[in-house]
């Protein structure tokens, strides 16, 4: 019998611990040494209907092992580029979540993002519901960022039923931060939790809002032209921005959403006209999708985003 240890561990996708992309795990946040650091935020107390996004980080990590290729980089024949080659990615585990305690849980998420930024890495945060964006944006205090949001919902509620830090509030809380220079809110559609007054307030506070249909009519290049160039972007990607036909595993699915390449082409354009300095991907609730399609989509868009950030930064 051949001993696989003679040539090193095979590390197949279905073997071993599911870190993000089977990349190294670093539990000590004072020793982050990477280009990108992945932080889980398994928090879903901010949901107002179907919970389950607390299992998103675990599901995305497991799905990401499908793309642990076993060789350096990932060749894309359409672009004639090997993405992720030489890119250092660490998984630093999850922020501590204190059940029912939003304030403490959000503070712990913020601590993790600040540790990543202090190490000079790009934070990639796996939600969790969209409220986890609130501490992520706080962590960028003093660093000007333009937020690009991919989402079905505007998430610009100020306070409702006494709730200020739920998953309907993050873009309002972001717009209030002095280091947030503007927001591009893309994919917003259908009946929303935000009133007309919320849309008016968003525009008054610096938001450019486009639906999926409006973006398709304009085209990717015209949409990119509406987003400030030469600046730092924070990308917040709600999985319900995609159509539920390809992303059913979420708490608030909304028909009429994006397809995969529409989002990837937009992200690719962003990495060519500015820098994506932070990412969160939220609202993946694996239990609503027993095919695993949603978690695979989440892992795939994240890995492709990381690859394009790294490649286009060299350009």
C-alpha positions as CSV (number, residue, x, y, z in Angstrom):
1,X,0.0,0.0,0.0
2,X,1.3,3.4,-1.0
3,X,1.8,5.8,1.9
4,X,0.3,9.2,0.9
5,X,2.6,10.9,3.5
6,X,5.6,10.2,1.3
7,X,4.6,13.0,-1.0
8,X,2.6,15.1,1.4
9,X,-1.0,15.1,2.5
10,X,-3.6,15.0,-0.3
11,X,-5.9,17.4,1.5
12,X,-8.9,16.5,-0.7
13,X,-12.0,18.7,-0.4
14,X,-14.0,16.2,1.6
15,X,-11.2,15.4,4.0
16,X,-10.1,17.4,7.1
17,X,-11.2,20.6,8.7
18,X,-13.2,23.0,6.5
19,X,-11.4,26.3,6.8
20,X,-12.2,28.7,4.0
21,X,-10.7,27.3,0.8
22,X,-8.7,24.8,3.0
23,X,-6.4,27.8,3.7
24,X,-4.4,27.9,7.0
25,X,-6.1,28.6,10.3
26,X,-4.8,31.3,12.6
27,X,-6.7,31.6,15.9
28,X,-4.3,34.2,17.3
29,X,-5.5,37.6,16.0
30,X,-2.2,39.2,16.9
31,X,-0.4,37.0,14.4
32,X,-2.3,37.7,11.2
33,X,0.1,37.6,8.3
34,X,-1.8,37.5,5.0
35,X,-3.2,39.4,2.1
36,X,-6.8,38.4,3.0
37,X,-8.2,37.2,6.3
38,X,-11.5,35.5,6.6
39,X,-13.6,36.1,9.7
40,X,-16.9,34.3,10.5
41,X,-19.7,36.3,12.1
42,X,-22.3,33.6,12.9
43,X,-24.9,36.1,14.1
44,X,-28.6,36.2,13.1
45,X,-30.4,38.0,16.0
46,X,-31.0,40.9,13.6
47,X,-33.4,38.9,11.4
48,X,-37.1,39.9,11.4
49,X,-38.5,36.8,9.8
50,X,-36.6,33.5,9.1
51,X,-33.5,32.9,11.1
52,X,-30.7,30.5,10.2
53,X,-27.9,32.8,8.9
54,X,-25.9,32.0,12.0
55,X,-25.0,28.8,10.1
56,X,-23.8,30.7,7.0
57,X,-20.1,30.9,7.9
58,X,-19.9,27.2,8.5
59,X,-21.8,26.4,5.3
60,X,-19.7,28.8,3.2
61,X,-16.5,27.3,4.5
62,X,-17.6,23.8,3.8
63,X,-18.7,24.7,0.3
64,X,-15.4,26.5,-0.3
65,X,-13.5,23.3,0.0
66,X,-14.9,22.4,-3.4
67,X,-12.5,25.1,-4.7
68,X,-9.4,23.9,-2.8
69,X,-7.9,23.0,-6.0
70,X,-4.8,21.2,-4.8
71,X,-2.6,23.3,-7.0
72,X,-1.4,26.9,-7.1
73,X,-4.1,29.3,-8.4
74,X,-7.1,28.9,-10.6
75,X,-6.7,29.4,-14.3
76,X,-9.6,31.2,-16.1
77,X,-9.3,30.5,-19.8
78,X,-11.7,33.3,-20.7
79,X,-9.5,35.9,-19.1
80,X,-6.3,34.0,-19.7
81,X,-5.4,34.7,-16.1
82,X,-4.4,32.4,-13.2
83,X,-6.2,33.9,-10.3
84,X,-5.2,33.4,-6.6
85,X,-1.7,32.4,-7.5
86,X,0.6,33.4,-4.6
87,X,-2.3,35.1,-2.8
88,X,-2.0,34.5,1.0
89,X,-5.4,33.8,2.6
90,X,-5.9,33.0,6.3
91,X,-9.0,31.8,8.1
92,X,-9.0,33.4,11.5
93,X,-12.1,31.6,12.8
94,X,-15.2,33.3,14.2
95,X,-15.9,36.3,16.3
96,X,-17.4,35.3,19.7
97,X,-21.2,35.6,19.6
98,X,-23.0,36.1,22.9
99,X,-26.5,34.7,22.4
100,X,-29.2,37.4,22.6
101,X,-26.5,40.1,23.2
102,X,-26.3,42.2,20.0
103,X,-24.1,44.9,21.4
104,X,-21.4,42.6,22.7
105,X,-21.6,40.3,19.7
106,X,-21.2,43.3,17.3
107,X,-18.3,44.6,19.3
108,X,-16.5,41.3,19.0
109,X,-17.0,41.3,15.2
110,X,-15.6,44.8,15.1
111,X,-12.6,43.7,17.1
112,X,-11.9,41.0,14.6
113,X,-12.1,43.4,11.6
114,X,-9.9,45.9,13.3
115,X,-7.3,43.2,13.9
116,X,-7.3,42.3,10.2
117,X,-6.9,45.9,9.2
118,X,-4.1,46.4,11.7
119,X,-2.3,43.5,10.1
120,X,-2.6,45.2,6.7
121,X,-4.9,42.5,5.3
122,X,-8.3,42.8,3.5
123,X,-11.1,41.5,5.8
124,X,-13.5,39.0,4.3
125,X,-16.4,38.6,6.7
126,X,-18.8,35.7,6.4
127,X,-22.3,36.5,7.9
128,X,-24.6,36.1,9.6
129,X,-27.4,38.5,8.9
130,X,-26.8,41.9,7.3
131,X,-26.6,43.6,10.7
132,X,-23.1,42.3,11.0
133,X,-22.2,45.0,8.4
134,X,-22.7,47.6,11.1
135,X,-19.6,46.7,13.2
136,X,-17.6,46.0,10.0
137,X,-18.1,49.5,8.8
138,X,-17.3,50.9,12.3
139,X,-14.0,49.2,12.2
140,X,-13.0,51.3,9.2
141,X,-13.2,54.5,11.2
142,X,-10.7,57.0,9.9
143,X,-10.4,55.2,6.5
144,X,-12.7,56.8,3.8
145,X,-14.7,54.2,2.0
146,X,-17.4,54.1,-0.7
147,X,-19.9,51.3,0.0
148,X,-21.1,49.2,-2.9
149,X,-24.1,47.1,-1.8
150,X,-25.5,44.1,-3.8
151,X,-28.9,43.4,-2.3
152,X,-32.6,42.9,-2.9
153,X,-33.4,45.3,-0.1
154,X,-32.3,48.9,0.7
155,X,-31.7,48.2,4.4
156,X,-32.1,51.9,5.2
157,X,-34.6,51.7,8.1
158,X,-33.7,54.2,10.8
159,X,-35.5,52.8,13.9
160,X,-38.5,50.5,13.8
161,X,-40.1,48.9,16.9
162,X,-37.1,50.2,18.8
163,X,-34.6,48.3,16.6
164,X,-31.6,50.3,15.4
165,X,-29.1,47.5,14.7
166,X,-31.1,44.8,12.9
167,X,-30.7,43.5,9.3
168,X,-32.9,46.3,8.0
169,X,-30.7,49.1,9.4
170,X,-27.1,48.6,8.2
171,X,-27.0,51.0,5.3
172,X,-28.7,53.8,7.4
173,X,-26.1,53.2,10.1
174,X,-23.3,53.3,7.5
175,X,-24.5,56.5,5.9
176,X,-24.3,58.2,9.4
177,X,-20.5,57.4,9.6
178,X,-18.3,60.3,8.7
179,X,-15.8,58.0,6.9
180,X,-18.4,56.6,4.5
181,X,-18.2,58.9,1.5
182,X,-21.2,57.5,-0.4
183,X,-23.2,54.4,-1.2
184,X,-24.0,52.6,-4.4
185,X,-27.1,50.4,-3.6
186,X,-27.5,47.9,-6.5
187,X,-30.2,45.3,-7.2
188,X,-32.8,46.9,-4.9
189,X,-36.3,45.6,-6.0
190,X,-39.8,44.6,-5.3
191,X,-41.8,45.3,-2.1
192,X,-39.2,46.4,0.5
193,X,-39.1,46.8,4.3
194,X,-38.0,50.4,3.6
195,X,-40.7,53.1,3.0
196,X,-40.6,55.8,0.4
197,X,-39.3,58.1,3.1
198,X,-36.5,55.7,3.5
199,X,-35.6,55.9,-0.1
200,X,-35.8,59.7,0.0
201,X,-33.5,59.7,3.1
202,X,-31.0,57.4,1.4
203,X,-30.7,59.6,-1.6
204,X,-30.4,62.7,0.6
205,X,-27.6,61.0,2.5
206,X,-25.6,60.2,-0.6
207,X,-27.0,56.9,-2.1
208,X,-27.3,56.0,-5.7
209,X,-30.0,53.3,-6.0
210,X,-30.5,51.0,-9.0
211,X,-32.7,48.0,-9.4
212,X,-31.7,44.8,-11.3
213,X,-33.9,45.9,-14.3
214,X,-32.4,49.4,-14.3
215,X,-28.8,47.9,-14.2
216,X,-29.6,45.5,-17.1
217,X,-30.9,48.4,-19.2
218,X,-27.8,50.5,-18.5
219,X,-25.2,47.8,-18.8
220,X,-22.2,47.1,-16.5
221,X,-20.0,49.8,-18.0
222,X,-22.6,52.5,-17.5
223,X,-23.3,51.4,-13.9
224,X,-19.5,51.4,-13.1
225,X,-19.4,55.0,-14.5
226,X,-21.9,56.0,-11.8
227,X,-19.6,54.7,-9.0
228,X,-16.7,57.0,-8.0
229,X,-13.4,55.8,-9.5
230,X,-10.0,55.8,-7.8
231,X,-11.3,55.4,-4.3
232,X,-11.5,52.6,-1.7
233,X,-14.6,50.4,-1.9
234,X,-16.2,48.3,0.8
235,X,-18.3,45.6,-0.8
236,X,-21.3,44.3,1.1
237,X,-22.9,41.4,-0.7
238,X,-26.3,40.1,0.5
239,X,-26.9,36.7,-1.1
240,X,-30.6,37.7,-1.7
241,X,-29.2,40.1,-4.3
242,X,-29.0,37.0,-6.5
243,X,-32.2,35.4,-7.9
244,X,-33.6,32.7,-5.6
245,X,-33.5,30.3,-8.5
246,X,-29.7,30.2,-7.9
247,X,-29.7,31.3,-4.2
248,X,-32.7,29.9,-2.4
249,X,-30.9,29.5,0.9
250,X,-31.6,32.8,2.5
251,X,-34.2,34.2,4.9
252,X,-35.7,36.8,2.6
253,X,-35.6,35.6,-1.0
254,X,-36.7,38.1,-3.6
255,X,-37.5,37.1,-7.2
256,X,-36.1,39.0,-10.1
257,X,-32.5,39.0,-8.8
258,X,-29.0,39.0,-10.4
259,X,-27.4,36.0,-12.1
260,X,-23.8,35.1,-11.3
261,X,-21.9,36.7,-14.1
262,X,-23.8,40.0,-13.7
263,X,-22.4,40.4,-10.3
264,X,-18.9,39.0,-11.1
265,X,-18.5,41.4,-14.0
266,X,-19.5,44.4,-11.8
267,X,-17.0,43.3,-9.1
268,X,-14.3,42.8,-11.7
269,X,-14.9,46.4,-13.0
270,X,-14.7,47.7,-9.4
271,X,-11.3,46.1,-8.9
272,X,-10.1,47.9,-12.1
273,X,-11.3,51.4,-11.2
274,X,-10.5,51.4,-7.5
275,X,-9.6,49.2,-4.5
276,X,-11.9,46.8,-2.7
277,X,-10.5,47.1,0.9
278,X,-13.2,45.1,2.7
279,X,-15.9,42.6,2.0
280,X,-18.8,41.0,3.8
281,X,-21.1,38.4,2.4
282,X,-24.3,37.9,4.4
283,X,-27.7,36.3,4.8
284,X,-26.7,32.8,3.7
285,X,-29.0,30.4,5.6
286,X,-28.0,26.9,4.5
287,X,-31.0,25.0,6.0
288,X,-33.3,26.5,3.3
289,X,-31.3,25.0,0.5
290,X,-30.6,21.3,0.8
291,X,-28.8,21.2,-2.6
292,X,-26.0,23.4,-1.3
293,X,-26.2,25.7,-4.3
294,X,-26.4,28.8,-2.3
295,X,-23.3,28.1,-0.2
296,X,-21.4,27.1,-3.3
297,X,-22.4,30.4,-5.0
298,X,-21.3,32.3,-1.9
299,X,-17.9,30.6,-1.8
300,X,-17.4,30.9,-5.6
301,X,-18.2,34.7,-5.7
302,X,-15.9,35.3,-2.8
303,X,-12.9,33.4,-4.2
304,X,-13.4,35.0,-7.6
305,X,-13.6,38.5,-5.9
306,X,-10.4,37.8,-3.9
307,X,-8.6,36.6,-7.1
308,X,-9.6,39.7,-9.0
309,X,-8.7,42.1,-6.2
310,X,-5.2,40.6,-6.0
311,X,-4.7,40.4,-9.8
312,X,-5.9,43.8,-10.7
313,X,-4.0,45.4,-7.8
314,X,-0.8,44.2,-9.6
315,X,-2.0,45.9,-12.7
